[in-house]
Amino acid sequence: MSRAPFFLLISAAITAAAPTLAVAADDPQLAEILQRLAAIEARLTALEAQSRHVAPPTAATADLDKIQKQQKQAARKRMAADRDNFQPEQLAQAERLYQVANNQPRSNQAKQNLEELLVKFPEMNRTGCGLMYLAQWSSGAERAERLQQAIDLYNGCYYGDGAQVGALARFLLAQHYLEQGDKGKARQLFDDLRQNFATAIDHRGELLTSQIPN
């Protein structure tokens, strides 16, 4: 039963019960029932009021949902290319190396596995994601070098959630330059994102360009 008919039914029940209100004091059970009905009516009235104020999906929300689907489709296409170019056992080995980084982040074993991934499968999509781990676990000049390497060599790689390695690396490198006080280099990377990666998203599905500082 939908909310509106149920609301009308409860209201009708209370209206019909009105003549009995005068004798409710002599019937505790009836009084309790009427109190419950009144509480239900009040709750339904509040819910009806809330439903009238729920905002419909905005154009921006609909557009972002469409962008997220497009980015995930691009990720699936890139991963499919690896299935065409590598043997199943190679893909499985690469995935095992990569998953250590997920399960043991920043550990020596994770770093060793990712370095091995870079050497054994330099052209694989997962390797670009693995390099991003190494970059984010680094600091200073090494961090900048790793992120630039991700931009130069793994620009078109994707995470399964639709985040593009090259775009995310640009964003993180720009943030790094800002922290180092190099606003010029940061601005160049942010401009590159606006011009060439307007629909790139992060791991939460948010547009990277919407997070660029003013």
Buried (B, 14 or more C-beta within 10 A) or exposed (E): EEEEEEBEEBBEBBEEBEEEEEEBEEEEEBBEBBEEBEEBBEEBEEEEEEEEEEEEEEEEEEEBEEBBEEBBEBBEEBBEBBEEEBEEEBBEBBEEBBEBBEEEEEEEEBBEBBBBBBEEBEEBBBBBBBBBBBBBBBEEEEBBEBBBBBBEBBBEBBBEBBBBBBBBBBBBBBBBBBEBEBEEBBBBBBEBBEEEBEBBBBEEBEBBBEEBEE
